[in-house]
Amino acid sequence: MSSLWDRPVRVLLQETASPAPTPGGGSVAALSGAFGAALVTMALEISLGKQPGEAEGQAMRDLLAELARHRERLQALADEDVAAFGGYMDALALPRGSEEERRGRRAALREATRAATAAPLETARAVVEVLDLAPRAAELAHKEVVSDVGAGAALLRGALQASLLTVDINVPGWPEGERAGLRAEREDLETRGGARADEVLRRTQERLGAGE
């Protein structure tokens, strides 16, 4: 399977709009999250080039290192989500004539559902990690580019919601005894990420309004 990242943007957009099931909500959420993280990164890179004080400069470099790690993970997750969905489709296509085949198919579907849930859940985790860093980025970014931190946070929030919806559609396929824990983590990620996004957007608007 070729990477989504190797495709021209126009082709990727057309494939997303096509009747093909991938790229779908999970992979596009990871793509969007990576671009959100990239916008926050860009704002800090530009700000670092404006020769801030030593302490601020080091804080920016530390943030950039963390952002790079999470952005790379989100890049990988876009392809992992596509692969996981492909595995689920393969499991659906398994024969179910004999009892043994039916048992094998049920087991394969359980594992495929776990994989199809794991990718968007990991995307949500990575997105929230970036959102945890974004408030500090909104404080450190130069006034000329602080809007890009806010724009990045807005994209990240959308990526979070999209990835969690992809988790939601897979929850019924999990064993009943494991669903409560999965839902609890899902709710925690939504709450934590939403609060961080609100904080970043509020700080961005404050700085834009104050003309800092």
DAURFEN-V512016 format. One record per pair of residues at least 24 apart in sequence whose ideal C-beta (glycine too) atoms are under 10 Angstrom apart, sorted by the first residue. I is the first residue (numbers start at 1). J is the second residue. D is the distance in whole Angstrom. If there is no record, write none. Layout:
I&J&D + I&J&D
This chain:
1&79&7 + 1&82&7 + 1&83&6 + 1&86&7 + 2&79&9 + 2&82&10 + 3&75&9 + 3&76&9 + 3&78&8 + 3&79&5 + 3&82&9 + 4&28&9 + 4&30&9 + 4&31&7 + 4&75&9 + 4&78&5 + 4&79&6 + 4&81&9 + 4&82&7 + 5&31&8 + 5&34&9 + 5&75&6 + 5&76&9 + 5&78&7 + 5&79&8 + 6&79&10 + 12&78&10 + 21&82&9 + 21&85&6 + 21&86&9 + 21&88&10 + 21&89&7 + 22&81&8 + 22&82&5 + 22&83&9 + 22&84&10 + 22&85&5 + 22&86&7 + 22&89&9 + 23&78&7 + 23&79&10 + 23&81&8 + 23&82&6 + 23&85&9 + 24&81&8 + 24&82&8 + 24&85&7 + 24&120&10 + 24&162&10 + 24&166&8 + 25&81&9 + 25&85&10 + 25&120&8 + 25&161&10 + 25&162&5 + 25&163&8 + 25&164&10 + 25&165&6 + 25&166&5 + 25&167&10 + 25&169&8 + 26&77&8 + 26&78&8 + 26&80&9 + 26&81&4 + 26&82&8 + 26&84&8 + 26&85&7 + 26&116&8 + 26&117&9 + 26&119&6 + 26&120&4 + 26&121&9 + 26&122&10 + 26&123&7 + 26&124&10 + 26&162&8 + 26&163&6 + 26&165&9 + 26&166&4 + 26&167&8 + 26&169&9 + 26&170&9 + 27&77&8 + 27&78&5 + 27&79&7 + 27&80&8 + 27&81&4 + 27&82&5 + 27&83&9 + 27&84&9 + 27&85&8 + 27&119&8 + 27&120&9 + 27&123&9 + 27&162&10 + 27&163&10 + 27&166&9 + 28&78&8 + 28&81&9 + 28&158&10 + 28&159&8 + 28&162&7 + 28&163&9 + 28&166&9 + 29&74&9 + 29&77&9 + 29&78&8 + 29&81&8 + 29&119&10 + 29&120&6 + 29&123&5 + 29&124&8 + 29&127&8 + 29&158&8 + 29&159&5 + 29&160&8 + 29&161&8 + 29&162&4 + 29&163&4 + 29&164&9 + 29&165&8 + 29&166&7 + 30&73&9 + 30&74&5 + 30&75&8 + 30&76&8 + 30&77&4 + 30&78&4 + 30&79&8 + 30&80&8 + 30&81&6 + 30&82&9 + 30&119&8 + 30&120&8 + 30&122&9 + 30&123&5 + 30&124&10 + 30&126&8 + 30&127&9 + 30&159&7 + 30&162&9 + 30&163&7 + 30&166&10 + 31&74&8 + 31&75&8 + 31&77&9 + 31&78&5 + 31&79&10 + 31&81&9 + 31&123&10 + 31&159&8 + 31&162&10 + 32&74&9 + 32&78&9 + 32&123&9 + 32&127&9 + 32&155&5 + 32&156&8 + 32&157&10 + 32&158&6 + 32&159&4 + 32&160&9 + 32&162&7 + 32&163&9 + 33&70&9 + 33&71&8 + 33&73&9 + 33&74&5 + 33&75&9 + 33&77&8 + 33&78&9 + 33&123&6 + 33&124&9 + 33&126&7 + 33&127&5 + 33&128&10 + 33&130&7 + 33&131&10 + 33&152&10 + 33&155&7 + 33&156&6 + 33&157&10 + 33&158&9 + 33&159&4 + 33&160&8 + 33&162&9 + 33&163&7 + 34&70&9 + 34&71&5 + 34&72&8 + 34&73&9 + 34&74&4 + 34&75&5 + 34&76&9 + 34&77&8 + 34&78&7 + 34&123&10 + 34&126&9 + 34&127&9 + 34&130&9 + 34&155&9 + 34&156&10 + 34&159&8 + 35&71&9 + 35&74&9 + 35&75&10 + 35&151&10 + 35&152&8 + 35&155&6 + 35&156&9 + 35&159&8 + 36&71&9 + 36&74&9 + 36&127&7 + 36&130&7 + 36&131&9 + 36&134&9 + 36&149&10 + 36&151&8 + 36&152&5 + 36&153&7 + 36&154&8 + 36&155&3 + 36&156&4 + 36&157&8 + 36&158&8 + 36&159&6 + 36&160&9 + 36&197&10 + 37&66&10 + 37&67&6 + 37&68&9 + 37&69&10 + 37&70&6 + 37&71&4 + 37&72&9 + 37&73&9 + 37&74&6 + 37&75&9 + 37&126&8 + 37&127&8 + 37&129&9 + 37&130&5 + 37&131&9 + 37&133&9 + 37&134&9 + 37&152&7 + 37&155&9 + 37&156&7 + 37&159&9 + 38&67&8 + 38&68&10 + 38&71&6 + 38&74&9 + 38&75&10 + 38&148&10 + 38&152&7 + 38&155&9 + 39&134&10 + 39&137&10 + 39&145&9 + 39&147&10 + 39&148&5 + 39&149&7 + 39&150&9 + 39&151&5 + 39&152&3 + 39&153&9 + 39&154&9 + 39&155&7 + 39&156&9 + 40&64&9 + 40&67&6 + 40&70&10 + 40&71&9 + 40&130&7 + 40&131&9 + 40&133&7 + 40&134&6 + 40&137&5 + 40&138&9 + 40&141&8 + 40&148&7 + 40&149&5 + 40&150&9 + 40&151&9 + 40&152&4 + 40&153&7 + 40&155&9 + 40&156&8 + 40&200&9 + 41&67&5 + 41&68&7 + 41&70&10 + 41&71&7 + 41&130&10 + 41&137&9 + 41&148&9 + 41&149&10 + 41&152&8 + 42&141&10 + 42&145&7 + 42&148&6 + 42&149&9 + 42&151&10 + 42&152&8 + 43&134&10 + 43&137&7 + 43&138&9 + 43&140&9 + 43&141&4 + 43&142&8 + 43&144&9 + 43&145&4 + 43&146&7 + 43&147&8 + 43&148&4 + 43&149&5 + 43&150&9 + 43&151&9 + 43&152&7 + 44&133&10 + 44&136&10 + 44&137&6 + 44&140&7 + 44&141&6 + 44&142&9 + 44&145&8 + 44&148&9 + 44&149&8 + 45&145&9 + 46&141&8 + 46&142&7 + 46&144&8 + 46&145&5 + 46&148&8 + 47&137&9 + 47&140&6 + 47&141&5 + 47&142&4 + 47&143&9 + 47&144&9 + 47&145&6 + 47&146&9 + 47&148&10 + 47&149&9 + 48&140&9 + 48&141&10 + 48&142&9 + 49&142&9 + 50&142&5 + 50&144&8 + 50&145&9 + 52&140&8 + 52&142&8 + 56&139&9 + 56&140&6 + 57&140&9 + 59&136&7 + 59&137&10 + 59&139&9 + 59&140&6 + 60&136&9 + 60&137&8 + 60&140&6 + 60&141&9 + 62&133&10 + 62&136&9 + 63&133&6 + 63&134&9 + 63&136&6 + 63&137&6 + 63&140&7 + 63&141&10 + 64&133&10 + 64&137&9 + 66&129&8 + 66&130&8 + 66&132&9 + 66&133&6 + 66&136&10 + 67&129&9 + 67&130&7 + 67&133&6 + 67&134&9 + 67&137&8 + 67&152&10 + 69&126&9 + 69&129&9 + 69&130&10 + 70&125&9 + 70&126&5 + 70&127&8 + 70&128&10 + 70&129&5 + 70&130&5 + 70&131&10 + 70&132&10 + 70&133&8 + 71&126&9 + 71&130&8 + 72&126&10 + 73&122&8 + 73&123&9 + 73&125&9 + 73&126&5 + 73&127&10 + 73&129&9 + 73&130&10 + 74&122&9 + 74&123&7 + 74&126&5 + 74&127&7 + 74&129&10 + 74&130&8 + 74&156&10 + 74&159&8 + 74&163&10 + 75&126&10 + 76&119&10 + 76&122&9 + 76&126&10 + 77&118&10 + 77&119&6 + 77&120&8 + 77&121&10 + 77&122&6 + 77&123&5 + 77&124&10 + 77&125&10 + 77&126&7 + 77&127&10 + 77&163&9 + 78&119&9 + 78&123&8 + 79&119&9 + 80&115&9 + 80&118&8 + 80&119&5 + 80&120&10 + 80&122&8 + 80&123&9 + 81&115&9 + 81&116&8 + 81&118&9 + 81&119&4 + 81&120&6 + 81&122&9 + 81&123&7 + 81&163&9 + 81&166&8 + 82&119&9 + 83&115&8 + 83&116&10 + 83&119&8 + 84&112&7 + 84&113&9 + 84&114&9 + 84&115&4 + 84&116&5 + 84&117&8 + 84&118&7 + 84&119&5 + 84&120&9 + 84&170&10 + 85&112&9 + 85&115&9 + 85&116&6 + 85&119&8 + 85&166&10 + 86&112&9 + 86&115&10 + 86&116&10 + 87&111&8 + 87&112&5 + 87&113&10 + 87&114&10 + 87&115&6 + 87&116&7 + 88&112&4 + 88&113&7 + 88&114&10 + 88&115&7 + 88&116&5 + 88&117&10 + 88&170&9 + 88&173&9 + 89&116&10 + 91&115&9 + 91&116&10 + 109&173&7 + 110&173&7 + 110&174&8 + 110&175&8 + 112&170&10 + 112&173&9 + 113&170&6 + 113&171&9 + 113&172&9 + 113&173&4 + 113&174&7 + 113&175&10 + 114&170&9 + 114&173&8 + 114&174&7 + 114&175&10 + 114&178&9 + 115&170&10 + 116&166&8 + 116&167&9 + 116&169&9 + 116&170&5 + 116&173&8 + 117&166&8 + 117&167&6 + 117&168&10 + 117&169&9 + 117&170&4 + 117&171&7 + 117&173&8 + 117&174&7 + 117&182&7 + 117&186&10 + 118&167&9 + 118&170&9 + 119&163&9 + 119&166&8 + 119&167&9 + 119&170&10 + 120&162&8 + 120&163&4 + 120&164&7 + 120&165&8 + 120&166&4 + 120&167&5 + 120&168&9 + 120&169&9 + 120&170&8 + 120&186&10 + 121&163&7 + 121&164&8 + 121&166&9 + 121&167&5 + 121&170&9 + 121&182&8 + 121&185&7 + 121&186&7 + 121&189&8 + 122&163&9 + 122&167&10 + 123&159&7 + 123&160&8 + 123&162&9 + 123&163&4 + 123&164&9 + 123&166&8 + 123&167&9 + 124&159&8 + 124&160&6 + 124&161&9 + 124&162&9 + 124&163&4 + 124&164&5 + 124&166&9 + 124&167&7 + 124&185&9 + 124&186&8 + 124&188&10 + 124&189&5 + 124&190&8 + 124&192&10 + 124&193&7 + 125&160&10 + 125&163&9 + 125&185&9 + 125&189&7 + 125&193&9 + 126&156&10 + 126&159&9 + 126&160&10 + 126&163&9 + 127&155&9 + 127&156&5 + 127&157&8 + 127&158&9 + 127&159&5 + 127&160&5 + 127&161&10 + 127&162&9 + 127&163&7 + 127&164&9 + 127&189&8 + 127&193&6 + 127&196&10 + 127&197&10 + 128&156&9 + 128&160&7 + 128&163&10 + 128&188&9 + 128&189&5 + 128&190&9 + 128&191&10 + 128&192&6 + 128&193&4 + 128&194&9 + 128&195&10 + 128&196&7 + 128&197&10 + 129&193&9 + 129&196&10 + 130&156&6 + 130&159&9 + 130&160&10 + 130&193&9 + 130&196&9 + 131&156&5 + 131&157&7 + 131&159&10 + 131&160&7 + 131&189&10 + 131&192&8 + 131&193&5 + 131&194&9 + 131&195&9 + 131&196&4 + 131&197&6 + 131&198&10 + 131&199&9 + 131&200&7 + 132&192&8 + 132&193&9 + 132&196&6 + 132&199&10 + 133&196&9 + 133&200&10 + 134&196&6 + 134&197&8 + 134&199&8 + 134&200&4 + 134&201&9 + 134&203&9 + 134&204&9 + 135&195&10 + 135&196&7 + 135&197&10 + 135&198&10 + 135&199&5 + 135&200&5 + 135&202&9 + 135&203&6 + 135&204&10 + 136&200&10 + 136&203&10 + 137&200&8 + 137&203&10 + 137&204&10 + 138&199&8 + 138&200&5 + 138&201&9 + 138&202&9 + 138&203&4 + 138&204&5 + 138&205&10 + 138&206&9 + 138&207&7 + 139&200&10 + 139&203&7 + 139&207&8 + 141&203&10 + 141&204&9 + 141&207&8 + 142&212&10 + 143&207&6 + 143&208&8 + 143&210&9 + 143&211&7 + 143&212&5 + 146&200&10 + 146&203&8 + 146&204&6 + 146&205&10 + 146&206&10 + 146&207&5 + 146&208&7 + 146&212&8 + 147&204&6 + 147&205&9 + 147&207&9 + 147&208&6 + 148&204&9 + 149&200&6 + 149&201&9 + 149&203&8 + 149&204&6 + 149&207&9 + 150&197&9 + 150&200&6 + 150&201&5 + 150&202&9 + 150&203&8 + 150&204&3 + 150&205&7 + 150&207&9 + 150&208&8 + 151&201&10 + 151&204&8 + 152&197&10 + 152&200&8 + 152&204&10 + 153&193&10 + 153&196&8 + 153&197&5 + 153&198&9 + 153&199&9 + 153&200&4 + 153&201&6 + 153&203&9 + 153&204&7 + 154&197&7 + 154&200&9 + 154&201&7 + 154&204&9 + 155&197&10 + 156&193&8 + 156&196&9 + 156&197&7 + 156&200&9 + 157&190&10 + 157&193&7 + 157&194&7 + 157&196&9 + 157&197&4 + 157&198&9 + 157&200&9 + 157&201&8 + 158&197&9 + 159&193&9 + 160&189&7 + 160&190&7 + 160&192&9 + 160&193&4 + 160&194&8 + 160&196&9 + 160&197&8 + 161&190&8 + 161&193&9 + 161&194&9 + 161&197&10 + 163&189&9 + 163&193&10 + 164&189&7 + 164&190&6 + 164&193&9
